[in-house]
Amino acid sequence: MEETQFYQILKNIAPGDADAAAVCRERWNSIAKPLHSLGWMEDAIARIAAAQHNSEIRTGKKILVPMCADNGVVEEGVTQTGQEVTAIVAENFLDEQSCAAIMCRLAGVDIRPIDIGMAVDTPRVEKRKIAYGTKNFAKEPAMSRDEAVKALMVGVSLAGELMGQGYDLIATGEMGIGNTTTSSAVASALLHVPAVEMTGRGAGLSTEGLNKKIQVIQEAIDRWNLFEADPLTVLSCVGGFDLAGIAGLFLGGACYHIPVLIDGFISSVGALLAVKLCPAARDYMLATHVSKEPAARRILKELALEPALDAGMCLGEGSGAVAAFPLIDMGAEIYHRMSTFEQIQVEAYQELN
């Protein structure tokens, strides 16, 4: 797909349905409990109503989509493990041998890992491969603009397919050694914040490794003047295919009116990228947890979204998003089934200043 066609798709995205959300909040306020006492659950159900353009929300069929890809920047020694881990964990998603897959089984959530750019082919992971990993952005742009658009469109197209298969909610996940480096670089560039403030240890870097990671990111931002660049340029210079696919899922959710759950740091950078490309996409997002990575809170603040959980998690894979699904299920059940003040003949609570 050409870049102009991609941007035309974005122009056609409509905001969430504010009227459906208002009806939803009125329903919450009529239920026989103290006003706003379920906190995030109430807000999540209202956001789902806005995203689905219907106050009779649907939450029954849920799926986690981990985008799997490798990142050439690992050549710079910015990770503790090698690229071979990406393919191993991607296959483990299908055998319930990864954390997120085990959580999906417990939560009644389907899982569909996608090879959008792994360095090798694996027997069973669904292939939507743009290339066999990105290039090393310490030496050259990670991908071409054409590859960036194609990777974004993988996510958009998948969202459409999942809508056609009857899914009501999508959770974003990822697997890709080196993707905290790419995500920190993209977030730094999009928010115009120095890399030292946006970069963490990922999966356990030493202090020396962290300093190297920060240096590699900042030099790339300076090389291509990314504080002044458009989002697609940022993605193509220092991003990853997994990150692009996640951003595409958020954009696709907005296209097809499906709520999409943000996981942790990497997923939140995908959400940030989607919003920078199309501000209306924010109306279709739910934040689930706040990662331990240093930039995580800053990104959620930029998105003006409150997470459900602050549990010290930094695993990735989609684990935080899946952990929030039971809260959504409970909120939806209360929303649909609980009696109103009028039904039990009790005076309703009033909003007080």
N, C-alpha and C positions, 0 to 999 in steps of 0.2 A: 504494500500500500504506500502511495506517495504521501509525503508530509502534509501537503495541502488537503488531501482527503481525510487524513487523521484529524487535523484541526477542524474540519467541517463537522466531523462526528462530535467533537467537544462542544462546538457552538450549539448543537441541537439538544444538549443536556439541559433539562429543566430543573429548577430547584425542587426540594422536597415539598410535600403538600402541607402547608401550615394549617389549613382548615382541619385536615384529618388529625394532626397533632393536637389541635385545640379541643376537638371532640374527645380525644383520648384523655386529655388532662381533666376535662369536665367529668368524665366517667371516674377517673381516679378520685377526684374530690367528692364524688357522691358515695363512694364505697365507705362502709361503716368501720372506719379506722381513723386515727389522727391524720390530719392533712400532711402530705409529703413524707410520711413516716417510713416509707420503703425506699426513700432516697434514690440511689442509682437505678434500682429496678423500675421505678416509675418513669424516670427519664428515658431509660432504654426502651421501654414499651412505647412511649410517645415518639421517640426517634424512629422506631420501626414503623409506626403508623405513618409518619411523614414520608419515609422512604418507600413504603408500599402503596402510598397514596390511598390508604384505606384504614379507617379506625378499627375495623374488624380484623385485627392483626393475625398473621399466620406465622407460627414458629415451629411447626412440626418436623419438617424435613431439613436437616442441617448437614453441612459438609465442610471439612477442612481441606484446603488446597495448598500444600507445600510446594513452592517453586524452588527447584533444585538447579544449581549452576555453580561453576567454578570461576575463580577470579585470578587473572594473570599476575596481579600485584603480590601474590604470595611469594613470588621469586625474591622479593625484597626482605624476606625474613620477618614479616609482620604477623605471623601466626605461630602457634605452638605445634600444630599438627600439619600433615601433608594433605594434598588434594585427594588422595585415595579415600579419605574418610567421607567425602561428599557422596560418592557412589554407594558406599557401604550403608550409610544411614538412609539414603533414598530407597534402597531395596528393603531395608528394615521396616520402613513405613508399611509395607505390604504384608509383613509377617508379624505385626504387633510386637516388634522388638525395639521400637523407639518409644521414648517417653510420650510423645504426642499421640502416637497410635494407640498405646495402652489407655491413655486418657479418653480418646475418642470412643473406644469400646465401652468404657464405663459410662460415658455421657450420651450414648446412643447417637453418635455423630459418624457419618461416613468420612472416608479419607481418600484423596486422589492426588498422589504426588505427580508432579510434572517435571520432566527433564527439559528445561528451557535453555540449558547451556552447560551441561556437565562435560568434563574433559574426556570422559569415556562413555560408551554406550553400556547399558545394563540390560539384562534379559526382559524385565517386566515393567519397568517404570515408563509411563506413557511419554512418548517423544514429541515435543514441540520445539526441537532444538534450533536455536538461531545460529550457533557456532559451538565449537568445542572449547568453551571457556572464553572469557574476555582476554584482551591483551594487557600487558603490564603497564598500568597508567603512569608508572614512574618513568617510562621511556617513550610512550606514545598514547594516544587516546585509547580508552578501553574498548570502544566500538565505534562504528560509523553511525552517522545520524539515521541512515536507512535501517541499520540493525536495531537501533534504539526504538524506532517507530514499530518495527516488526515485533520486537519483544513486548512493547506496550500493548500491541494489538492481540498478542496471545492471551493476555489477561482479559481484554475486552471481549474477545470471542468466546472464551471459556465461560464468562459470566452469562452470555447469551445462551450457551448450551445448557448451563445449569438451570437457568430460568425455564427453558423448555423441558427439562427433566423434572420440574416440580420442586426444586429446592427453594426454601423460604429464606434461609440465612446462609451466608458464606463466611468462613473464617480464613484469614490469610496466615500462611506459615512459610517457612523457607528452610533450606539446607544448602550451605555453600561455604566451604572454608575460605576465610578472608573477607566475608561479607560485612563484618563490623568495620573493616577498613573502608570499603566502598561506601557504606552507609554513613559513616562519620564524615567522609569527604563530601558526599552529596549534601548532607545536612549543613555542614559548615558553609558550603558555597551558597545554598539557598537562603540561609539565614544571615549570611555575611558576618559570621562569627569565627574567630581564629580556631584552627584545628585543635590547639591545646585545650580549649574549653569544651570541645565536642567529642573528644576521643577517649575511650576507655580501654581496659585491658582485654576485652573480648573474652575468649575462652582461656584466660589465665596467663597472659604475657608477663614476663619479668619487667622491672622498671626500665632496663636497657631496651627491651623489645618495645615497650610502650613509647619510649622517646623516639625510637626509629620509626615507628608507625606514625607518630605525629609529624615528624620531619617529612616523611614521604608524602603525606596528605597535603601539608602546607605548601611544599614545593610545587606540587601539581596544581593547586589552586592558584598560586602566583604565576606559574608558567603560562596558563591559559586565561588568566585574569577572570576567574570564574565568579568573583563577587559581582561582576558586571554582566554576566552571561545569562541567556535565557535558560529555562529549565531543561529543554531538550539538549542544549549544548552541555550543560552540567552533567546530565545523565550519560551522554556519549563520551565525555572526557574521563570521568572518574567513577561511573556507576557500574552496576552489574546486571546481568540478564535476569537474575532472580528478583532484584529490586524493581526492575522495569516491569516484570510480569505481575508483581504485587500491585504496583501503581495502576497497571492496566485492569486488574480485578476491581479496584476501587472505582475506576472510571466506568468499567462495565456495569458495576452495581448501580451507578447513577444512570447509565443508559437504560437499563432494564428494570429499574425500580426494585432492586434487591438490596437489603441492608448487608453491609460487609463489616466484619469485626476486625479491628486493629489488634494485632498481637503485641509484641514488645518493641524494642528499639528499631530493629531493621524494618519491621512492618510499619511502624509509625513514620519512618523516613519515606517509605513507599506512599503512605497516606499524604504526607507533606508534599511530595512531588506531584501527586495527583491533584491536590488542591491548588498548587502553583500553576498547573496546566489548565485547571478548570475549577474555579472557586465553588461552583454549585455542587461539586462532588462531595464536599464536606457534609451535606445534609443526609448522605447515605451511609455514614460511618458511625461506628460505636467503638469507643475506647474500652479496653477490657482490663489492662493492668499497666503498671508503670515499672519499667525495667530498672535494674541497678546501674545500667550504663549512664554515664554522666549527662548525656544530652537528652535522655528520655523525658524528663519533666519539662524541659525547655520546649521540646517539640509538641508535647500535648498542650502546653500553654499556648503555643502559637496556633494550634488548631482549635483552641477554646473548647476542649473536650475533657471531661472528667472520667478517670478510670474507675472500674468497679473495685479493683484489688490493688493493694500495695503489699505484696507478700515477699519481697526480696528476691523475686525470680529474675533470671537472666539466661534462661536455657534456649529460648527461641523455638523453632519448629512449628509454632502455633500453640504452644502449651498454655500460655496465659489466656488466649482467646477461647480455647476449649474449656478451660477452668471456669469461664464466665457463662458458658451455655446453661448450666443448671440454674444459675440465678435468673437468666432470661425465662427459662421454663417455669420457674416458680412465680415470677412476676406475671407471666401470661396467664397462668392458671388462676391466680388471684384476680387479675383484671377481668377475666371472663366469668368467673363463678361466684365471687363473693357478693353477699347481699349489700344493698344500699341502705343508707340511713332511713330512707322513706319506706323501704320494704320491712324493716324491723321496727318502724315507728319510733325512731329516736331522733332527737333534734340534731341536725348536722353541725359539724364544726364550721366556724366562720374564719375567714382570713382576717387577721388582726395586724395593725401597724406596729 
